């Protein structure tokens, strides 16, 4: 089982101020977390932060804090009602980078009490913040055993990833030495613990997956319901004529595994709107959206909010004039972070278009009837696409992800919520964060709910849920 803990940048900043008030003494807080309780991964996403007041602690020293455990009771009640997780987090002002013997003792007393209160045996956890802001943690189980947290992420304009697996003293694999020379061993080492979803395995998605594998990403989850067709051979990397009829994701998986970069691949030949597929994507640490559909983008934006994932969206517009010429080649890369603006508030998705796409996908007869009667506009299915254009914008998307981790830009990352480049107009536009999506904001870190993603679509009997 892989365990991870995710924060927004604002949550991390507020927590740091409380845990390091400037007096060089330990402090403590309780995190109320949403979950993604998967078969292979269990993710914790910070939903609420409850600060134990410094003055309520009977003892605070540089290496010890004693706090009133009654403080946690109302938080346990809320966690029990909504199947949320509890994390105790405290500071180590001395910079001690491990759990101390005293930590072992106090955690050994606290977590059996938590499990005695809860009806569920799902895990809870303990974490430590160091003076530089780095966090490490462990997960406690109902049998009093514990497991290390494999990855802690902080998602904002910049992205931090911390993992016990990140060891810059390790020798860089031969295939990655040039990557490490360019980005530094620290950035390279951050890729190995990551699990990244790529939604869409055609022109841009196949290239994004290839680039991430060549960078040494530990795990890829590639999602696409389609099979290779003759018309795909001009733009899906590593596809061949003999692959026609095979699932796109299987062709990509086979090619990546043969490359020998060590990247593990989960190939899902399915639609993001299938609940089991969406749940697999929610187990990832970051997501790339390589889809034409607004409905798919809308859903991925929602998943990234519920499960605290950075989401990079790629959109390309290539308009042919029908006479062998080109009217327009333009593309955009959007970086979306939980709690900020969304594709909806940026004007990239509309309710009417999403509704039309959903009808076409799930109720084609109703879609055709409404289309014939003029109540909805038709959904564009096929558009021109060529590999050099896809390579340009897919590369831009992966570079955007690198910039958030490495922070190599001269200007701050907050200036690059989106980047639009026109190859025909020869111009580039960068935009800062826009209007916050208040509809999504209330779901930051909520994680699993009885009604998945709080969407009526997932309550339908065909999805196996009772309403």
N, C-alpha and C positions, 0 to 999 in steps of 0.2 A: 504494500500500500504506500502510495506517495502522498505526503502531507505538505500543504503550503498555507501561508498566511498572507493576506493582502490588505493594504491600507491605501487610502487616497493620500495625496501630498498634504492636504489640509489637516487630515486626522493625525498624520505623523508630526506635523509642526506643532499642533496643539498638545500632543502627548509629550513631545520633547520639552516644551516649556514647563509642563508640570513635573516631569521626572527629573529635570535638571534646573531647579529654580535659582541656582547660583550659590548655594550654601555647602556644596560638596557632601551632601547627605542623601542617602537613599530615599526614594519616594515610590509610591505604588498606585496603580490604577487597575480597573477591571474593564475588559473589553467584552462587549456583547456582539457576537458574530453570527452572520448567516453562514450556511453550509452548502457545499455541493457534495453530497454523500454518494460518491460513485463506487463502482466495482473495483477500480484500480487506483483511484485517487480520491482523497478527501481534502477539499479546499475550505478554508475559513476566510470569510470576508468581514472586515470590521464594519459593524452597523452602528454601534453607539460606543462612546468612551465615557466611562464614569471615573472621575478622579477622586481618590481617597484624600480628603483635606489633610494637608501637612500637620495642622494643629490637632487633628484627631488621632494622630499616631502617637502612642505612648513613648516610643523610643525611635529616634532617627539618628543613625550614625553613618559614617562613610562606608561601612561594610555590613549594615544591619538595619532593618526597619521592622517595627512591630505595629500592626494596624488592627483596628477592630473588625473582626470577621463578620459581625452583625451587619456591616455595611453591604455585604454581598447578598443578604437574604432577599430583598425586593428584586434584585437583578436576577437571582435564581428563579424567582416566581415567574418573571417575564420570559426567561429562557425556557422554562418548563412548558409554558402555555403555547409557545410558538416554535418549539423544537430547535432553539438556537443554541449556540455554544458559548461557553465562558472561558476567557483567558485572563489569568492574572499576569500582569506585566509590571516589573519594577526596574529600577536603574542600578547600575554598577558604576558609581562615580570614580572608582579606582581604575576602571578599564579592565577589570578581570574578565577574560573572554569566555568563561565557562560557568555552569551552575556550581555554586559553592556547596559545601557540606550542609551549611545552614539552609540553603535553598532546597536541597534534597529533603531535609527534615520537615520544613514548613509545607512543601508541596505534598509530602507523604501524609500529612495530617489534613490538608485542605481538600484534596480531591476525593478521598473516600466519603467525606461529608457531603460533597456535591452530588456524588452518585447515590448516596442514601436518600437524597431529596428528590432526585429526578426519576421519572418513570422509564426514561430511555437509557440505553447503554452506549449511545453514540459518544465519541470522544470529546474531551475538553482539553485545555492546554495552559501552559505557562511559558512566559517569554521574558527576555532581559534586553534592555536598551543600554548601549555603551555611549560614552561621551561624544563620539563622532556621529551618533545617530543610528548606527548599525544595530540591527535586532537579530537575535537568534532565539530559538524556542524548542519546545518539546510537547508532545501530545500524550495525555494520560488516558489509559483505558480503564474499563470497569474492574479489571482484575488487578489493578494497582501497578501494572507494567507500563512502560512508556516508550515512545519512539521519537526520534529526532524530527524536527521540521526540516523538510528537504529544501524549501525555498521560501524566503520572505520577499515580498515585492511592495514597492511604494510607487503609486501611479500618479503622475502629475505632468507638468510641462516637461520635466525630466523624469526618467524612470530609474529606480534603484532595484537591483536584484542582489540578494545576499543568500549564500548557500554554503553549507559545510563542504560541498564539492568544489568550490572555487579556491584553487590553490595555485597561485602564480609561480610557485617554485617548481611545479611539475614541468617536465619537458613537453614542449608543444609538438603534436604529431607532425610528421613531415608535410602532409598536405596543407597544413594550416600555418606554416611558418611565415609565409608572405602576409597572411591575414594578421598575424600577431605583430609583424614588423610595422604594418600600416596603422593598426588600431591599438597596439599595445597588448601584452599578455593578459592584462586585467579584463579588458573588453572581450577578448576571445574566450577566456575562461568562463565568463558569464553566460555564454551561449549553451554550454554543455548541459546545465541543469534545466534548461527551458523546454517547455512543452507548448508548441505553437500550432494554432489551427489555421488552415488555409481553406477558405470556402470558395469553391469554384476551381476547376482543374482544366480550364481551357487556355486561351491565349495568355492572359496575365497570370492566372493561378499556377499553371505549370511552371512558369518562369520564376515566380516568387518561391515556390517550393524548392526548385533547383538551387536558387541563390542562397536560401536559408540553410540547405543541406551543406553547401560548399563553405558556408561560414562556420559549420560545426554545431548547429542546433541539435540538442539531444534527442528530441522527439517531435515529429510532425504528425498532425491529424489532418488528413486531406479529405475533403467532402465534395462530392459531385454525383448526381444521379445518372449522368449520361455515359454513353459509350462512344468509342472512337468512330468517326465517320470519315469518308473520303475528304469532305470539305474541311476537316480539322487538321489535316496533315501539313497545311501551310503555316500553322502557328503553335501547335502543341509540341513542345520540345520532347525529344526522344520517342515520339510516335512514329510508327512505320506502317507501311501498307498492310503487313501481316497482322497488325494490331486492330484492324477494322472489325468492329463488333465487340471488342473487349471493353470492360469498364475503364474509363479514363484514369480513375484513381489507382487501379491495379497496374496499369502501364507505368504510371509515375512512380509507384512504390517499387516496382521491379528495377527500374532504372536507378533510383536513388540508392537502393541496397547494393547494387552492383558497383557503385562508385567507391564504396569502401571508406566513407567519411565517418562511419560509426553512428549516423543518424538512424534512429528507429522510426518506422512509419506505420501508422494506422490508416488504412485505406477504407473509407466508408462510402460505398456506392448507395447513396440515399440523399434525401432532400432535407434541408435544414428545418423545414416545417414538420418533420417527423420528430416526435418528442424524444425518442431514444437518441436520435442523431444530435439534436440540440443539446441534450444533456452531456454527450461526449465532448462537444465544443466547449460547454461551460466548465469542464474540468481543466481547460488549458490556461496558460498564463498570459497569453496574448492572442490576438486574432487578426488575420488579414482577410478583408472582404474583396473578392475578385468576381463579383456578380454584376449582371446587367439589371436585374430586377430590383425595383424599389421595395417590394415586399420582403425580399431576402435581406436587404440592407436594414430595413426597419427592424426585423427580428434580431439580426446580429447586434445592432445598436442597443437593443433591449437586454440581450444576453450579457453584453459587456458591462452594462450598468448593474444588473442584479449580481454579477459575479466578479466585479472589479477587475476588468481586463482592459488594457489599452487596445484600441481597435483602429486599424489603418485601412481606409477604404480607397479603392482605385476605381476611377471612372474615366472612360475614354470615349471621345466622339470623333468618328471618322466618317465624313460625308462625301460620297462620290457624286460627281455631277451627271453620271449616266452616259458620258461621252468619252470616257477614258481619262478624265481629269479628276481633280480633287477640289472640293469647295472648302473643306475645313478638316484640320487635324488638331484636336485639342484634348487635353486630359488634365485631371485633377487628382491629387492625393490629399486625403483628409485624415488628420489625426484626431481621434475622439477619445476623451477621457471621462470616466464616470463623474457625474455631478456637474458637468459643464454643458456647453451647447451640444446639440444633436444634429443628425442629418435633417431632421424635421425643422428645427429652428434655423438651420442654415439654408433652408429652401430646397433641399435635394430630394425630399420625399413629400408626397401629398396624399391625403386620405383617399381622394378619388382614384388615383393611379394604383394605390395599394389595394383598394377594394376591387378594382377591375382585374388586377393580377391574381388576387386570391380567388375570385370567381372563375377565372379562366383555368386555374390550377385544380380547384376542388369541385366546382360546379359548372362544368363546361356548357351544359344545356342552358342553364340560367344566364350564363355569360353571353352566349350567342343570341338569346332572346332579347336581352337588354341592349346588346350591341345593335341588333336589327331595328329595335324600336328607337334608337338614338339616345338612350338614357346614359350610356357610358361610351367612352372613346376606346377604340381598339388598342390592344397591347402590341407594341412593335416586337417582332420575334427575332428576325435575323438582320444584322447590320454588317457592313464591310469590316474586314479585320486583316491586318498583315503583321507578320512577326516583328519586323524592325520597330514598328510603332509600339507594340506590346512590350518589347524589351526595354524601350526607353522609359515607359511609365512604371513598369514593374520594378526596374532598377531604382527609380526615384522613390518608390514606396519602401523598399528595403533600406535605402539610404536614410529615409526619414526615421525608420526604427533605430538604425545605428546612431543617428544624431541624438535621439532621446536617451540612449544608454551612454554613449561616449561623450556627448556634449562638445562636439568639435567646432560648432559654428562660432563665428565672431559675434553674431547677434544672438540674443537670448531665444531659447526655443519657444517662448510664449508668443513670439512674432510669427510663428509658422503653424497655426492651426490648420491652414490649408495652403496648398501650392498649386496654382493653375498655370500651365505652360501651353501656349499655342505654337505649334510648329509651322503653321501656315502664316500666322500673323507675327511670328517672331517676337513674342512678348511673354513675360512672366509676371504673375501677381501672387503675392503672399498676403494672407489675411490673419488677423489675430482672432482670439476667441470671440464669439458672438453672444447672442442672448441665451442664457441658461434655460435648459428645458426643465421647467418646473414639474411637468407631468412625470418625467423619468427620475427627477431628483429624489423623490420620496422612496425610490426603490434601491438607492445606493447600498450595495452590500447585502441586500435582503436574502439572496440565495434561494434555496429550495422552499417552495410553498405548496400547500395542498393542491392548489390550482397552479400548475407550472407557469412561471412568468406572469401570473395573474392575467392570462389571456383566455377568453372564452373558447378560442379555437381548440385548446388543449383539454377542454372538458367534453369534447364530443365522444360519443360511445365508441367510435371507431378507434379512438386512442386508448381505449381500455379503462377510462375513468368513469366513475359513477357521479351523477350530478344530483 
